[in-house]
Amino acid sequence: MLFRYLNILTEELFVNFITAKILTTIHFFAGYALMGAGLKKADKSFIKIVFGGMVIRLFLMLGAIFMGQKLLNVRDNSFIFLVFIFYFYYLTLEIYYLSKKAIKK
């Protein structure tokens, strides 16, 4: 919020930031739930649940990006860059969570 008041962050960039953050956060929690469900299953089922869920989540994220661009009129470059940054941040958290759970088993 401080950046917005200092006129470093424009309103358009702020909307892109919030939209990208919401989309990737939803994406992260869906993956977190799938990993939690997959860890309770056998190895073969785990692979199907986690990687199948990842493919479905990626296509849903792609659709959400296209809808965000068309419906919200977000600026393409900054929105996609922010989604990219948040996606890899949350992917790192997912891998960290998975490694911690795998060590406990």
N, C-alpha and C positions, 0 to 999 in steps of 0.2 A: 504493500500500500504506500510505503514511503516513496517508491519510485514513481508512482502515479502522481503524487503531490509535487514532486520535483520536476515534473514534465519530462522525465526520462522515458517513461512508459506511456505510449499513446493509448487512447481508448481502443483502437482497433487491435493493437498488440495485446492489450489486457483481455479482450474478448477471446482472442486466439489462445492465449495462455490458459484461461479458465476452461474453455471448451476442450482443449487438448488434455488438460489435467483430468477433467471429468471422464472423458472417453477412456483414457489409459488406466484410470483408477478402477473403473468398472471392469475393464479387461483383466486387470491384476486380481481382483477379488474373485472373478470367475475362474481364473487359473488356480488360485489358492484353494478354492472349494473343490475343483477337480483333482488337485494333488492330494488333498485330504481324503477324498473318496478313493482315489487310486492306491494310496498307501495301505489301505485296509484290505486290498485284494491281492491275489497272487501276482507273480511277476508279469505273466503274459497279459493279464487283465489290466495291470498297471500301465503297461506300455500302450495298450489300446485306449485307455481312458485319457492318459496325459497327452500323448501325441495326437490322438484323434481330436481331443478337445482343443489342442493348440492350433490345429489346422482350421477347425471351425471358428475359433476365436479370431484367427488372422483374417479369414474372409469376412467375418462380422465387423472387424475393425476397418477393413478396406471399405466396406459398404458405409460404415459410419463416417469415414473420412470423406467419401464422395458426397454423402448427404450433408455433412457439415459445410462443404464447399458450396454446394448448390443452394441449400436452404438458409444457411446463416450468412452467406456471402463473406466468408472469412478469406483473408489474404493467403494465397496458396503457399508461398515460400515459407513464411513464418509459421503457419499452422502445421505444415508437414514436418518442418524442422523440430518444432516443439513436440509433436507426437512422437517423432523419432527419438528425441532425448528422453522423454518420459517413458517410452516403451522400453528402452534399454535399461533405464534405471529400475523399473519394476521387474524386468526380466532378471536383473542381477539379484534382486530381493527374492524372486521365486527360486532361483538356483541356490541361493544361500539357505532358504527354508528347506528345500529338498535335501541338500547336503547334511544339514543338521538332523533332519528326521531319519536319513539313511544311516547316519552314524549311531543313532539310538537303537536301531534294529539289530 
